[in-house]
Amino acid sequence: MRYVALILLAVVLIGCGYLSWTAAGRRAAMSSSENHAGLPQRIVIANTGAADILSKLIDLKRIAAVPDQVEMYAADGEFWKAHREIPRFDKFQAEIILSFKPDLVVSSAMQDSGAAEAIKQQKIPILYLKDFDSIDGIRNSIRTIGETVGARDAAEKMIAEFDARLAKVKTNIGDAKPVPVVIYSNFGTGYTVGSGTCQNDLLRAAGGLNLAAESGMRGNVPLTFEQLLKFDPEFILVMGNVGLESPQAKLILNDPVLTEMRAVKNRHIAVVPAQYFDALSQYAPEAVEIIAHGIHSRQ
């Protein structure tokens, strides 16, 4: 089948967040998309970002199974709660995945390589998606997924809407100076996010200046209160669903060590729902809109 040839011609680029295709592979994808021939009809999706993307690109009858985590961690958890007729699985294990009789598996390269190899030995193609490290990675993955499943036009429309939302935020910000921000989380150990991450890209798109990235930090990095105090950002960005009542916001506001920080004194804690800030899908602009409102409306 044509889409099988497409997968086999794909070359995974480490850290890019999407697949890079040979010229022949891209032509095969376009041909398959246009003719709607030989397309996968039983797709097992093994990560939540791809689940969100595919849920809006194809007939749901073509989705053979999704991970249990979609209801809690996908950006559109309510959608998945409303579609529990789609089978679920709790572990990425070859025996479990193969039980759904897939003709395509969309997987994160972080998942069990042994299971993936066992699936490939059964001649089931796997579309690997890396953890995206940029907005461009999300954009290209939407395009790649769309081409693979024969939904190129729908994918391009999704990308256009994605870009339009980001452009509107940029227009609304105008010439405002980037706001100094530290992204922070603490579930026993403090962490921040530096460069080389999609979250850094989202913050920049929202008109924020990521002080951790500016200092040379890259990826997810441990961050002590001492370091946070030294950064002394104008805003601290945390994840949560109930504004300043969110646990991570309350942790920052109520810790006596941080009382002299300007962000704490001014209650400049911006809160973004994790399902959007971690969304490696078409829902990422939702995070940009929320963050932009949070850091620019209270200056």
N, C-alpha and C positions, 0 to 999 in steps of 0.2 A: 504494500500500500504506500501511497505517496507520502503520507505523514510520517510513516516509519522511516523512510529514506531521509526525510527532513531531520528527524531526531538524531539519526546516526551520523548525519553530516555536521551536527552542531559541535562547537568547541566551547567548553566552559572557560570563561575568563575569571580567574581568581580575583575576588573582591569587587567585581564590577556590578554584581547584582543582576546580571542578565546573561543570556546566551548570545554568543557571536556566531553568525552564520557564514558559511562559504557562499560564494555567488551562486553556485548550483543549488545549494540548500535553500537560499532565499527564493530562487525562481520556482523551486518545487513547492514551497509554501504558498506562493502567490497563485500558482496554477491550481493547487488543491483548494485554496480559498475560493477561487473564482468558479470552479466546476462543482464544488461540494461533493466530490467523489473521494471515496476511500478515507473519510474522516473518522476520527475516534468517536465511538458511541457509548462507551462505558469508561468514563474518566474517573479515576480515583485521585482525589486531591489531598495532599498530605501536609499542606500548611495553610494558615488562615488567610494570609494576604491573597494567595492564588484563589482561594475559595471565594473571597469577596469579588475578585475580578471576574472569575468565570460565571458567578451567579447572575451577572448582568450581561454576559456576552452570548450565552447559549441557552437552549432549552434545558430546563432542569432535569428532564428525563435522561439527558446524556451524562449526568453526574451519578456515578455508581456508588460513591461513598465519600465522606469528609471526616476529618478528625473530631472527636468529642469536644475539643477546645473551641470550636467555632462559636458556640453560644456565649462563651465567656471572653474570648480574646479577639475574635473577628471584630472589625469596625462596625459591621451591621449585624450584631448579635441578635437583634430582634427579628431580622429576616430569617435567620437560621432557626430560631425558636418556633417560627411560624411554619417551618418546612421540615418537621421532624420525620416526614415520610422518607427523606433521603437518609439512607443507612449511615451509621457512624462506626468509628473504630477508635480504640483507646491507645494502641501501640503501633508503631511502624515496624511491623514484623512481616517477613515474606509470606508466611502461611496465612496471616490475617489479610494482607493486601490481595494476595492471589485468590482468596475465597470469594472476592467480589467479581472475579472474571474480567479484570480490566483489559482494555486495549490501549490505554495510555495512563501513566502515573505521573502526576505533577508533584515534584518533591523538592524539599530543601536539601542542599548538599550537606547540611549539618546533621541530617538524619543518618541512621545506622547504615554504614557503607556495606556491611555484610549482607543486610537485608536487601539493599539495592542491587547488589551483585547477584543474589539468588533470584530476584525478580527478572533481571536482564537475562539470566540463563534460561528463563522460560520464554524468551523472545518477546517480552513485553517492553516496549520503549518507555524510557523515563525522560521527562523534561526536567532538568535540574535548574533550580533557581537559587542563586546565592543570596545571602543577606545583603540587601541593597545598602550602598553607602552614600547614595545621593538621590536627589529628585530625578535626575536623568536616568538612574537605574530603574526607578519605578516606571517612568515613562516608557523606557525600552522594553521592560518586562511585559507591560500591558500589550505592546505591539507584538512581541514575540508569541505570547500566549494566544492572542487573537489570530495570528497567521497560522499557528499550529492547529487550532481547532476549527479553522474555516470561518472565522468571524473578523476578518480584517477590517471591514468597513465599520463595524460596531466598535472595534478597538480604537480606530482612528477618531471616531466620534467621542469616545470616552476620554481620549487624550486631549482633544480640543476643549472639552468641558473642564478638564483638569487644569489646562493652561489658562483658560479664561478666568477661573477662580483665582489663580495665583496672580494673574495680571491685574485683576480688580484690587487685590490687596496692595499691590505695588503702587497702583494709582492713588489709592486712599492714603497711603503713607506719604506719598509725595517726596518732598525734599527733607523730611525729618531726619535728624541725625540718628544713626543707629544707637539703640539703647543698650548699655552694658548689662549683661545678664549672665548668671551662672545657672546651669541646669543641675538640679540636685535631687537625689533620692537617698533614703536611709531606712533600711530594713534590718538594722543591726550594725551595718557598716555603711558609712557615707560614700556615695559615688557621684561622679559628674560625667559629662559626655563632652569629648573634644572633637577635633576634626576627623575627617574620614568616616563620618556617620551620617545617616539620613537625618537624624534629629538635629544635627548642626546645620544642615541645609535648610530644614524647615524653620529653624529659629532665624536664620539669616533672611529667608524669604519673608518673614514676619517683621523685619526691620530691627532685629536684635543683633547685638555684638556678643558673641560667645567668648567670654573672658578665658575660659579654659583652653579653647582652641587657639586664641591669640597668644597664650603663654607657651604653646608648643605641645599641649596635651593632645593625645590622639586616642580615639576609641573610648571605651568605657573604662574610667580610671578612678581608683579609690581617692576620696577627698576628705581630709580631716576638717574639723571645725576651725582649726588654726589656719588652714589654707583658705577656707571660705571667708574668714575674717580678713585675711590679707587681700583677697580679691575685692572685698567690699563693693559688690555690684549694686547697681541701681535697683535691679529686680532679681529675685530668685524665682526660677521656673520649676514647679513641681507637678506631679501628676495626681489627679484626683477627679472626683465627680460632683463634689458639693462645695466648690469654691473654697473660701478660707476655713470652712468647717471640715475640709478633707484632712485625713490624718497626717499627711506629709506637710501640709501647710501649718497645721497646729503644732507639729513637732518643731518647725522653724520659729514660729511666733512665740512659743512658750518656753524655749530653752534659755535659761539664764545666761549661758555663755555668749549668746548671740544678741543680747538686748541692745548693745551699742551699735550694731550694724545699721546703716542708713536704710537698707531695705526693710529691716524689722521695725525700726522706728516709724517709718512711713507706711508700714503694712503693704509694702510693694512685693507681694507674693502673687505671681501669676500662676493660675492653675489650669491645666489642660487634661482632658480625659485621656487615659493611657491608650484606649482603643483607637484613638485618632493619632496621638503622637507616635505610637509604634506601628501605625498602619502602613504596611508596605503595599499600598493599593491606591485605587482612585479616591479613597477617602482622606488621604494625607492633607489636601488643602483645607479640610475642616480644622485641622490642628493649626495651620498657618493663620486662618481667620481668627480663631480663638486667642492665639498668642498675640497677634497684632493688636487686637482690641484690648487685651489685658495690659500690655506694656506701653501702649501709646495713649490710651484714653485717660490714664491717671497721672500723667506727667504734669 
